[in-house]
């Protein structure tokens, strides 16, 4: 039986005039064009994860305003919510964070009758382990966590660019000491180490975790930093030669290097041992004030033209079938952005950990940072 909140949400939604495939009904603004919109959609999102022109069109179509707060890591997002951050209508978490949010009971179930464009999502990205019936989530975009590199330097130094060994083995690291960074994320870095050791990214055996820890500690003196954001600019200008990073960030770095006329190129690759795929989804948080507007925004973003703008902007992977005709051909042909069957078979989504496992990982991460 629907609880009172859900009934009120659906009643409010039913009073909307219409929800079109491109957005929502125009709202009355009889007080004049200079009057600020009455409704503000509060979004908690990854930085640079919605094309500005997409937001502008949605605001115009719904006579509303979209305000965004940003996070750089799922753990940061969860920590801010746990610390009392409220008022978010819509959040864009990754799969393993979805597990936590669902378990905490802080998400509002979706009314799919208000999301006709959900038909545009490829079935391979629906019915996930974290939300098998898509009761709470709609796939938005995906990224891969992989290797990015300065092709000129890698070729010059005779380094392999298709293996995690390049960030873990001293025989390679000594050639690039101080010119390589890894993500400041325990799940992502441990996953890379586990994959290199021949285990699954989601391996939860504490013995294997400790092996990964020792591998990381051995390599750490060669790394310039743990970085989630600054590596994008640093590899684009040539200060870094190899990075452990996100595919959409590396797409942007490669584009920046090209646009500024650098004498080198940036490329990125899925290591032969495998890599992590992160599926980001749109969800409704219970602290939001406008669930009806959030539904309208989700349906708007599921339109192919709107969805394609994000991929064209930052090179994110796109689960939306209807977006493909509007995506630049060179991106459609990129096997990192749109993995082929062989590449897809080497990708793994990180799952959530229980409380005990989180405590163990936190201890391991502290040991890594202090050594």
C-alpha positions in Angstrom: 0.0 0.0 0.0 1.3 3.4 -0.9 2.2 5.6 2.1 0.9 9.1 2.5 3.9 10.7 0.9 3.6 8.6 -2.2 -0.1 9.4 -2.5 0.5 13.1 -2.2 3.3 12.9 -4.8 1.1 11.2 -7.3 -1.8 13.6 -6.6 0.5 16.5 -7.3 1.8 14.9 -10.4 -1.7 14.2 -11.7 -2.5 17.9 -11.5 0.3 18.8 -13.9 -1.2 19.9 -17.3 1.0 17.6 -19.4 4.4 16.0 -19.6 5.7 16.0 -23.1 8.7 14.0 -24.4 10.7 17.3 -24.4 9.8 18.4 -20.9 6.8 19.7 -19.2 3.9 22.1 -19.3 4.6 25.9 -19.3 3.8 27.4 -16.0 1.7 30.6 -15.6 3.9 33.6 -15.0 1.3 36.3 -15.1 3.2 38.5 -12.6 5.7 39.4 -15.3 8.8 38.1 -17.0 11.1 39.6 -14.3 9.5 37.5 -11.6 11.8 34.6 -10.5 10.4 31.1 -11.1 8.5 29.8 -8.2 10.0 26.3 -8.5 13.6 25.4 -8.0 14.9 21.9 -8.8 17.7 21.1 -6.5 20.2 18.6 -8.0 23.1 16.8 -6.3 25.4 15.8 -9.2 28.8 15.1 -10.5 30.5 18.2 -11.7 30.0 19.1 -15.4 27.5 16.2 -15.8 24.7 18.1 -17.6 25.2 20.2 -20.7 24.4 23.8 -19.9 22.2 24.2 -23.0 20.1 21.2 -21.8 19.5 22.9 -18.5 18.6 26.1 -20.1 16.0 24.4 -22.3 14.4 22.6 -19.4 14.2 25.8 -17.4 12.6 27.6 -20.3 10.1 24.7 -20.9 9.1 24.5 -17.2 9.5 28.1 -16.1 11.7 26.8 -13.3 15.3 27.0 -12.1 17.8 24.2 -11.8 20.4 24.6 -9.0 23.2 22.1 -8.6 25.6 21.1 -5.8 28.5 18.8 -6.8 30.4 15.9 -5.4 33.6 14.2 -6.8 33.1 10.8 -5.3 30.2 8.6 -4.1 31.7 8.4 -0.6 31.7 12.2 -0.5 28.1 12.3 -1.6 27.0 9.8 1.0 28.9 11.5 3.7 27.3 14.9 3.0 23.8 13.3 3.1 24.7 11.5 6.3 25.9 14.8 7.8 22.5 16.3 7.2 22.5 17.8 3.7 18.9 18.0 2.6 16.6 19.6 0.1 17.8 17.6 -2.9 15.0 16.7 -5.4 17.3 14.6 -7.6 20.6 12.9 -7.1 22.8 11.1 -9.6 24.6 8.3 -7.7 26.6 5.3 -9.0 25.4 1.7 -8.5 27.3 0.9 -5.3 26.0 4.1 -3.7 22.5 3.2 -4.8 22.7 0.1 -2.6 23.3 2.3 0.4 20.6 4.8 -0.4 18.0 2.1 -1.0 19.0 0.3 2.2 18.7 3.6 4.1 15.2 4.1 2.8 15.8 7.7 1.7 14.6 7.4 -1.9 11.1 8.0 -3.3 9.8 5.2 -5.7 9.4 6.4 -9.2 6.0 6.7 -10.9 6.9 5.2 -14.3 3.6 6.3 -15.8 5.1 9.7 -15.8 8.3 8.5 -17.5 7.2 7.4 -21.0 10.7 8.0 -22.3 12.1 5.2 -20.2 11.5 3.0 -23.2 14.6 4.6 -24.7 16.9 2.9 -22.3 18.7 -0.2 -23.6 17.5 -3.3 -21.7 21.1 -4.2 -20.8 21.2 -1.3 -18.4 17.9 -1.9 -16.7 17.2 -4.5 -14.0 20.5 -4.0 -12.3 21.7 -5.8 -9.2 21.2 -2.7 -7.0 17.6 -2.0 -8.3 16.3 -5.1 -10.1 12.9 -3.6 -10.9 14.1 0.0 -11.4 11.7 1.0 -8.6 14.0 3.9 -7.7 16.4 4.5 -10.5 16.7 5.4 -14.2 20.0 5.0 -15.9 21.6 8.3 -16.9 25.2 7.7 -18.1 28.2 5.5 -17.5 31.9 5.9 -17.2 34.8 3.4 -17.2 37.7 3.6 -14.8 40.8 3.0 -16.9 44.3 4.2 -17.9 45.0 7.5 -19.5 48.4 8.3 -21.0 50.5 10.6 -23.0 51.0 8.6 -26.1 54.3 10.3 -27.1 55.9 9.6 -23.7 54.6 6.0 -23.4 56.0 5.2 -26.9 59.3 7.0 -26.2 59.8 5.1 -22.9 58.6 1.7 -24.3 55.8 1.4 -21.7 52.8 -0.9 -22.1 49.5 1.0 -22.1 47.2 -2.0 -22.0 47.9 -3.3 -18.5 47.5 -2.1 -14.9 51.2 -3.0 -14.5 52.1 0.5 -15.6 50.8 2.0 -12.4 51.8 -0.9 -10.0 55.2 -2.3 -11.2 58.4 -0.6 -10.2 60.1 -1.6 -13.5 57.7 0.7 -15.3 57.1 3.2 -12.6 60.8 4.2 -12.3 60.5 5.6 -15.8 57.6 7.8 -14.9 58.1 8.6 -11.2 56.3 11.7 -10.2 54.4 11.8 -13.5 51.6 9.3 -12.6 48.5 9.7 -10.4 45.8 7.3 -9.1 42.3 8.0 -8.0 41.7 9.1 -4.4 39.0 6.5 -4.0 39.5 3.3 -2.0 37.0 1.3 -4.0 38.4 2.3 -7.4 42.1 1.9 -6.5 41.5 -1.4 -4.7 39.5 -2.6 -7.7 42.4 -1.8 -10.1 44.8 -3.6 -7.8 42.6 -6.7 -7.4 42.1 -6.9 -11.2 45.8 -6.7 -11.7 46.3 -9.5 -9.2 43.9 -11.7 -11.2 40.9 -11.3 -8.9 37.5 -9.7 -9.5 37.0 -6.0 -8.9 34.3 -7.0 -6.4 36.5 -9.6 -4.6 35.7 -9.3 -0.9 38.2 -11.8 0.5 40.2 -9.9 3.2 43.4 -11.9 2.3 43.1 -10.6 -1.3 42.5 -7.1 0.0 45.7 -7.2 2.0 47.6 -8.4 -1.1 46.1 -5.4 -3.0 47.1 -3.1 -0.2 50.7 -4.3 -0.3 50.8 -3.9 -4.1 49.5 -0.3 -3.7 52.0 0.5 -0.9 54.9 -0.8 -3.0 53.9 1.5 -5.9 52.9 4.6 -3.9 56.4 6.2 -3.7 56.4 6.5 -7.4 53.0 8.3 -7.7 52.8 12.1 -7.7 49.4 12.1 -5.9 46.0 10.6 -5.3 43.7 12.8 -7.4 40.1 12.8 -8.4 40.0 16.0 -10.4 43.3 17.8 -10.9 44.7 15.0 -13.1 42.5 16.1 -16.0 44.3 19.4 -16.4 47.7 18.1 -15.5 47.8 15.3 -18.1 46.3 17.7 -20.7 49.2 20.2 -20.3 51.9 17.5 -20.1 52.7 17.5 -16.4 51.5 14.0 -16.0 52.2 11.1 -18.4 50.0 8.3 -17.0 46.8 8.4 -14.9 44.3 6.1 -13.3 41.1 8.0 -14.1 37.6 8.2 -15.5 36.9 7.8 -19.2 34.9 11.0 -19.5 37.6 13.0 -17.8 40.2 11.6 -20.1 38.1 12.3 -23.1 38.1 15.9 -22.0 41.8 15.9 -21.3 42.5 14.6 -24.8 40.2 17.2 -26.3 41.9 20.0 -24.4 45.4 18.9 -25.4 44.2 18.9 -29.0 42.5 22.3 -28.9 45.5 24.0 -27.3 47.9 22.6 -29.9 50.1 20.5 -27.6 52.9 18.6 -29.3 51.6 15.3 -27.8 48.3 13.4 -27.8 46.3 11.9 -24.9 44.8 8.5 -25.2 43.1 6.0 -22.9 42.5 2.3 -22.8 40.8 -0.6 -21.0 43.5 -2.7 -19.4 43.6 -6.3 -20.6 42.9 -7.5 -17.0 39.6 -5.6 -17.0 38.1 -2.4 -15.7 35.3 -0.9 -13.7 32.1 0.4 -15.3 30.1 2.9 -13.2 26.5 3.3 -14.1 25.1 6.5 -12.8 21.3 6.8 -12.3 18.8 9.5 -11.6 16.9 9.1 -8.3 14.5 11.1 -6.2 15.5 11.9 -2.6 12.9 12.1 0.1 14.1 15.5 1.3 13.2 17.2 -2.1 10.4 19.7 -2.3 9.4 19.1 -6.0 9.1 15.4 -6.8 6.7 16.2 -9.7 9.3 18.6 -11.2 12.0 15.9 -10.7 9.9 13.4 -12.7 9.6 15.9 -15.4 13.3 16.5 -15.5 14.0 12.7 -15.7 11.6 12.3 -18.6 13.2 15.3 -20.3 16.7 13.9 -19.9 15.5 10.5 -21.4 14.7 12.2 -24.7 17.3 11.2 -27.2 18.4 14.7 -28.2 18.8 15.8 -24.6 20.6 12.7 -23.6 23.0 12.9 -26.5 24.2 16.4 -25.5 26.0 15.0 -22.4 27.9 12.4 -24.5 28.8 15.0 -27.1 30.0 17.4 -24.3 32.1 15.1 -22.1 32.3 11.7 -23.9 30.3 9.8 -21.3 28.9 6.4 -22.2 25.2 6.5 -23.0 22.6 3.8 -22.2 19.9 5.7 -24.2 19.2 4.0 -27.6 17.3 7.0 -28.8 20.4 9.2 -28.3 22.6 7.5 -30.9 21.3 9.3 -34.0 22.3 12.6 -32.3 25.8 11.6 -31.0 28.8 12.5 -33.1 30.0 9.5 -35.2 33.5 9.5 -33.9 32.2 9.0 -30.4 29.9 6.2 -31.5 33.0 4.4 -32.9 35.0 4.9 -29.7 35.2 1.5 -28.0 35.8 3.1 -24.6 32.7 5.2 -24.8 30.7 2.5 -26.5 32.4 -0.8 -25.7 32.1 -3.7 -28.1 31.1 -7.2 -26.9 34.7 -8.2 -26.2 35.4 -5.1 -24.2 32.1 -5.2 -22.4 32.9 -8.7 -21.2 35.9 -7.3 -19.3 33.9 -4.7 -17.4 32.6 -5.0 -13.9 30.3 -2.9 -11.8 31.4 -2.3 -8.2 28.8 -3.5 -5.6 28.2 -2.2 -2.1 29.9 -3.4 1.0 28.3 -4.3 4.4 29.2 -2.5 7.6 32.0 -4.9 8.5 33.6 -4.8 5.1 33.4 -1.0 5.1 35.3 -0.9 8.4 38.0 -3.2 7.1 38.4 -1.2 3.9 38.6 2.0 5.9 41.4 0.6 8.0 43.2 -0.6 4.9 42.8 2.8 3.3 44.2 4.5 6.3 47.2 2.2 6.3 47.8 3.0 2.6 47.6 6.8 3.2 49.9 6.7 6.2 52.6 4.5 4.7 
